[in-house]
Amino acid sequence: MEKEQMKRDGVNAYIEDISERFLRNDSWDTLKPDEIAEASLQVRAETVDSSTEDIQTHLFGQFLSIATHFASLPYAQKLCKIPELVESIQQLLEDMMREVREYSDIANELRDLIQRFVQMVTEVKHNVNMKLPLLTAAKSQIGIVQDVMSTDPSKGLNDIDKKDIQLALNRMSTGMQGLLSLAKSARAESQKLDARIHKMTNSVQSKKLILEERLDVASFCFKYAMPFGMTSTGAAVGGLVAAESFGGGVATGTAILLVKKFWARHQLTALDYLNKIFEGLMELSSANRHFMGYMANTEEKANKVSQHIQDIQLCLESERQRRVNRDVCNTAIDSIATMIESLERISNLNISKWSDNSRTINFSKTSITINAITN
């Protein structure tokens, strides 16, 4: 905060110095308004982090410098400087249009991420629906094992008992391995998607910061520009002024003022646009991590049931193991029931609003509605 206040104090001191210098001059030859405008913009740019590296801020400052110098020239010399002024405006507008295309590409990338998310969840829901009947049957199979395990531990299992258990365990084991594989692959894909979302979010956040700094520059520019016609020769306070402040004709001043306002309005529109994209990324990140949690939970539960199956298999050959693990079947039944409930929640995930093709992000309308996963 102290460092920032020192920067502000430095800018204010510079403005006062320029104002005093202007009042002491009665000739444009000694005032050199173009140099003042250029230097003032540089002073303001140094108070923000990204402006010195931002091409568009540089082009805007270049335009202000050229426009200021243009308006201070005699009429005959202005005719020779018109191409230079027009070129500076053209360069600024071209960079603004380039930026619009860049933001459109960002919106398209967000749309691609959403589509990838919808495809991923839809595919998992389909595979889960295919696994649910198998898990329901597994509860019946574990019931058979439970019946066999409830026999007197002092008596050995006969071949029929062992065969019944082995058949039931084989079926359950196959189902659990398939579910484990599904959960692992889906979680890995969700993690990759999360990395892309995180990278894009950081990029958008950086661009938002640049836009906020441009708006700071624009605000500074308008704050220290005196209205056109306020003095006969025109006056500049702080240098960061449009050419209308230096005279040179109403048409010239109006045109330059329009460019300034258009540039400032572009920054506001662009910032709103990126805010909508940023909000969409935040909601998508939340939904994806919610889904990732489902997959991690499913993986843990499938691994737990697989461990129960291994414990039961130990009972086939050892009566001691059967005595120790008599309750493992009840535990396995509870685990399977819990897993079925978890998978049913995945099966019922509502992603219809995410797959709404009518949702678009438009630079001129900047409106988007993105909803998280709902149960």
C-alpha positions in Angstrom: 0.0 0.0 0.0 2.8 2.4 0.9 4.6 1.7 -2.4 1.3 2.3 -4.3 0.7 5.6 -2.5 4.3 6.7 -3.5 3.4 6.0 -7.1 0.2 8.0 -6.9 2.1 10.9 -5.2 4.6 10.8 -8.0 2.0 11.0 -10.7 0.2 13.9 -8.9 3.5 15.8 -8.6 4.2 15.2 -12.2 0.7 16.6 -13.2 1.3 19.7 -11.1 4.6 20.3 -12.7 3.2 20.0 -16.2 0.4 22.3 -15.3 2.7 25.0 -14.0 4.9 24.6 -17.1 1.9 25.0 -19.3 0.8 28.2 -17.5 4.3 29.7 -17.9 4.2 29.1 -21.7 2.4 31.2 -24.3 3.7 29.3 -27.3 3.2 25.8 -28.6 6.8 25.8 -29.8 8.1 25.6 -26.3 5.3 23.5 -24.8 5.8 20.4 -27.1 2.4 18.8 -26.2 3.2 15.5 -28.0 6.2 14.9 -25.7 4.1 15.8 -22.7 1.4 13.3 -23.7 3.8 10.6 -24.4 5.7 11.1 -21.1 2.5 11.3 -19.1 1.2 8.1 -20.4 4.5 6.5 -19.6 4.3 7.8 -16.0 0.8 6.3 -15.6 1.9 3.0 -17.3 4.6 2.6 -14.7 2.1 2.4 -11.9 0.6 -0.8 -13.2 2.2 -4.2 -13.7 1.3 -5.2 -17.3 0.8 -2.0 -19.2 4.5 -1.7 -20.2 4.3 -5.1 -21.9 0.8 -4.6 -23.3 0.8 -3.8 -27.1 -2.6 -2.2 -27.1 -1.8 0.1 -24.2 1.3 1.1 -26.1 -0.7 1.7 -29.3 -3.2 3.8 -27.4 -0.5 5.9 -25.9 1.1 6.3 -29.4 -2.3 7.4 -30.8 -2.7 10.0 -28.0 0.8 11.4 -28.7 0.2 11.7 -32.4 -3.3 13.1 -32.0 -2.0 15.7 -29.5 0.8 16.8 -31.8 -1.6 16.8 -34.8 -4.0 19.1 -33.1 -1.3 21.6 -32.1 -0.1 22.1 -35.7 -1.1 24.9 -38.0 -3.7 23.9 -40.6 -1.2 23.5 -43.5 1.0 21.1 -41.5 -2.0 19.1 -40.4 -2.7 18.0 -43.9 0.7 16.3 -44.1 0.2 14.6 -40.7 -3.3 13.1 -41.5 -1.9 9.8 -42.8 0.1 9.3 -39.6 -2.9 10.0 -37.4 -5.1 7.7 -39.5 -2.5 4.9 -39.4 -2.2 5.2 -35.6 -6.0 4.8 -35.3 -6.0 1.9 -37.7 -3.3 0.1 -35.8 -5.2 0.6 -32.6 -8.5 -0.7 -34.1 -6.7 -3.6 -35.8 -5.3 -4.7 -32.4 -8.7 -4.4 -30.8 -10.3 -6.6 -33.5 -7.4 -9.1 -33.1 -8.3 -9.2 -29.4 -12.0 -9.8 -30.1 -11.0 -12.8 -32.2 -8.7 -14.0 -29.5 -11.5 -13.8 -26.9 -13.8 -15.6 -29.3 -11.2 -18.4 -29.5 -11.2 -18.5 -25.7 -15.0 -18.8 -25.6 -14.8 -21.6 -28.2 -12.2 -23.4 -26.1 -14.5 -23.2 -23.1 -17.2 -24.6 -25.2 -14.9 -27.5 -26.2 -14.1 -28.2 -22.5 -17.8 -28.3 -21.7 -18.5 -30.7 -24.5 -15.6 -32.9 -23.4 -17.0 -32.9 -19.9 -20.5 -33.8 -21.1 -19.1 -36.6 -23.2 -17.0 -37.9 -20.3 -19.9 -37.9 -17.8 -22.4 -39.4 -20.4 -20.0 -42.2 -21.2 -19.4 -43.0 -17.5 -23.2 -42.9 -16.8 -23.7 -45.4 -19.6 -21.0 -47.8 -18.3 -22.3 -47.5 -14.7 -25.8 -48.4 -15.9 -24.2 -51.5 -17.5 -22.5 -52.4 -14.3 -25.5 -51.9 -11.9 -27.3 -55.2 -12.8 -24.1 -57.1 -12.2 -23.7 -55.5 -8.8 -27.3 -56.3 -7.9 -26.6 -59.9 -8.8 -23.4 -59.8 -6.8 -25.5 -59.2 -3.7 -27.3 -62.5 -4.4 -24.0 -64.2 -5.0 -22.5 -63.0 -1.7 -25.7 -64.3 -0.1 -24.8 -67.8 -1.3 -21.3 -67.4 0.1 -22.7 -66.2 3.4 -24.9 -69.3 3.6 -21.9 -71.6 3.1 -19.7 -69.6 5.5 -22.4 -69.9 8.2 -21.8 -73.6 8.5 -20.0 -75.0 11.5 -16.3 -73.8 11.3 -15.2 -77.1 12.8 -16.4 -78.9 9.7 -14.6 -78.7 6.5 -16.2 -77.4 3.3 -17.2 -80.0 0.8 -16.5 -79.8 -2.9 -20.0 -78.5 -3.7 -19.7 -75.7 -1.1 -16.2 -74.7 -2.5 -17.6 -74.7 -6.1 -20.5 -72.5 -5.1 -18.2 -70.0 -3.4 -15.7 -70.0 -6.2 -18.4 -69.4 -8.9 -19.8 -66.5 -6.9 -16.4 -65.0 -6.2 -15.3 -65.2 -9.8 -18.4 -63.4 -11.0 -18.0 -60.7 -8.3 -14.3 -60.4 -8.9 -14.8 -59.8 -12.7 -17.4 -57.1 -11.9 -15.2 -55.3 -9.4 -12.1 -55.3 -11.7 -14.2 -53.8 -14.5 -15.6 -51.2 -12.1 -12.1 -50.4 -10.8 -10.8 -49.9 -14.3 -13.7 -47.6 -15.2 -13.3 -45.5 -12.1 -9.5 -45.1 -12.6 -9.7 -44.2 -16.3 -12.6 -41.7 -15.7 -10.8 -40.1 -12.8 -7.6 -39.8 -14.9 -9.5 -38.1 -17.7 -11.2 -35.8 -15.2 -7.8 -34.8 -13.8 -6.6 -34.0 -17.3 -9.7 -31.9 -17.9 -9.1 -30.2 -14.6 -5.5 -29.3 -15.6 -6.8 -27.7 -18.9 -9.4 -25.8 -17.0 -6.8 -24.6 -14.5 -4.4 -23.4 -17.2 -7.2 -21.6 -19.1 -8.4 -20.0 -15.9 -5.0 -18.6 -15.2 -4.8 -17.2 -18.7 -8.2 -15.5 -18.5 -7.3 -14.1 -15.1 -4.1 -12.6 -16.5 -6.0 -11.0 -19.4 -8.6 -9.6 -17.0 -5.8 -7.9 -15.1 -4.5 -6.3 -18.2 -8.0 -5.0 -19.1 -8.4 -3.6 -15.6 -5.1 -1.8 -15.9 -6.2 -0.4 -19.3 -9.4 0.9 -17.7 -7.2 2.5 -15.1 -5.2 4.2 -17.8 -8.4 5.3 -19.6 -9.9 6.6 -16.3 -6.7 8.6 -15.8 -6.8 9.9 -19.3 -10.4 11.2 -19.0 -9.9 12.5 -15.5 -7.1 14.8 -16.5 -8.4 15.9 -19.9 -10.2 19.3 -19.9 -13.3 19.6 -22.1 -12.9 21.0 -25.6 -13.3 24.7 -26.0 -12.5 25.4 -22.3 -9.8 27.8 -23.4 -9.0 29.5 -26.7 -5.7 27.8 -27.2 -6.6 24.6 -25.4 -5.1 23.3 -22.1 -3.7 20.0 -20.9 -3.6 19.0 -17.3 -1.2 16.0 -16.8 -0.5 15.5 -20.5 -2.7 12.4 -20.9 -5.3 14.3 -22.9 -6.9 14.0 -26.3 -6.2 16.5 -29.0 -9.5 18.3 -28.5 -7.9 19.8 -25.3 -5.3 21.5 -27.5 -7.6 23.0 -30.0 -7.2 22.2 -33.7 -10.9 22.3 -34.6 -14.1 20.8 -33.4 -14.1 18.0 -35.9 -10.6 16.8 -35.0 -11.3 17.0 -31.3 -14.6 15.2 -31.6 -13.1 12.4 -33.8 -10.2 11.9 -31.3 -12.6 12.0 -28.4 -14.7 9.3 -30.0 -11.7 7.1 -30.5 -10.8 7.5 -26.8 -14.4 6.7 -25.7 -14.5 3.7 -28.1 -11.3 2.3 -26.7 -12.5 2.7 -23.1 -15.9 1.1 -24.0 -14.1 -1.8 -25.7 -12.1 -2.5 -22.5 -15.4 -2.5 -20.5 -17.1 -4.9 -22.9 -14.0 -7.1 -23.1 -13.7 -7.3 -19.3 -17.4 -8.2 -19.0 -16.9 -10.9 -21.7 -13.9 -12.4 -19.9 -15.8 -12.2 -16.6 -18.5 -14.4 -18.1 -15.9 -16.8 -19.4 -14.2 -16.8 -16.0 -17.5 -17.6 -14.2 -18.1 -20.4 -16.7 -14.6 -21.9 -16.0 -15.2 -21.7 -12.2 -18.5 -23.5 -12.5 -17.1 -26.1 -14.9 -14.1 -26.6 -12.6 -16.5 -27.2 -9.6 -18.7 -29.6 -11.6 -15.6 -31.5 -12.8 -14.1 -31.8 -9.4 -17.5 -32.9 -8.0 -17.5 -35.7 -10.7 -13.8 -36.5 -9.9 -14.8 -37.0 -6.3 -17.5 -39.5 -7.4 -14.9 -41.5 -9.4 -12.4 -41.5 -6.5 -15.2 -42.7 -4.1 -16.2 -45.4 -6.6 -12.6 -46.5 -7.0 -12.2 -46.8 -3.2 -15.4 -48.7 -2.7 -14.6 -51.1 -5.6 -11.1 -51.7 -4.1 -12.7 -52.4 -0.7 -15.1 -55.0 -2.1 -12.2 -56.6 -4.0 -10.3 -56.9 -0.7 -13.4 -58.6 0.9 -13.4 -61.1 -2.0 -9.8 -61.9 -1.4 -10.6 -62.5 2.3 -13.4 -64.9 1.4 -11.1 -66.8 -0.9 -8.8 -67.5 2.0 -11.6 -69.4 3.7 -11.9 -72.0 0.9 -8.8 -73.9 2.1 -8.4 -72.9 5.8 -10.9 -73.5 8.5 -8.9 -71.1 10.7 -9.4 -68.4 8.2 -13.1 -69.2 8.0 -13.5 -68.8 11.7 -11.6 -65.5 11.7 -13.5 -64.1 8.6 -17.0 -65.3 9.4 -18.3 -61.8 9.4 -16.6 -60.7 6.2 -19.7 -61.6 4.1 -21.9 -59.3 6.1 -19.2 -56.5 5.6 -19.0 -57.3 1.9 -22.8 -57.1 1.5 -22.8 -53.7 3.3 -20.0 -52.5 1.0 -21.8 -53.6 -2.1 -25.0 -52.0 -1.0 -23.1 -48.7 -0.4 -21.4 -49.0 -3.8 -24.7 -49.5 -5.5 -26.1 -46.4 -3.9 -23.1 -44.4 -5.0 -23.3 -45.7 -8.6 -27.0 -44.9 -8.7 -26.2 -41.3 -7.8 -23.7 -41.2 -10.7 -26.4 -42.8 -13.0 -28.8 -40.0 -12.0 -26.4 -37.1 -12.5 -28.3 -34.3 -14.4 -26.1 -32.7 -17.1 -28.9 -31.6 -19.4 -28.2 -27.9 -18.8 -24.6 -28.5 -19.6 -25.5 -30.0 -23.0 -27.8 -27.1 -23.9 -26.7 -26.1 -27.4 -28.5 -22.8 -27.3 -26.1 -21.5 -24.7 -23.5 -19.2 -26.3 -21.1 -16.5 -25.3 -21.3 -13.4 -27.6 -18.9 -10.5 -27.4 -21.7 -8.0 -28.0 -24.2 -9.5 -25.6 -21.8 -11.2 -23.2 -24.3 -13.4 -21.5 -23.8 -17.0 -20.5 -25.6 -19.4 -18.0 -23.7 -22.5 -17.0 -25.0 -24.8 -14.3 -23.1 -27.3 -12.2 -23.9 -30.9 -11.9 -27.2 -31.5 -10.1 -28.5 -34.7 -8.6 
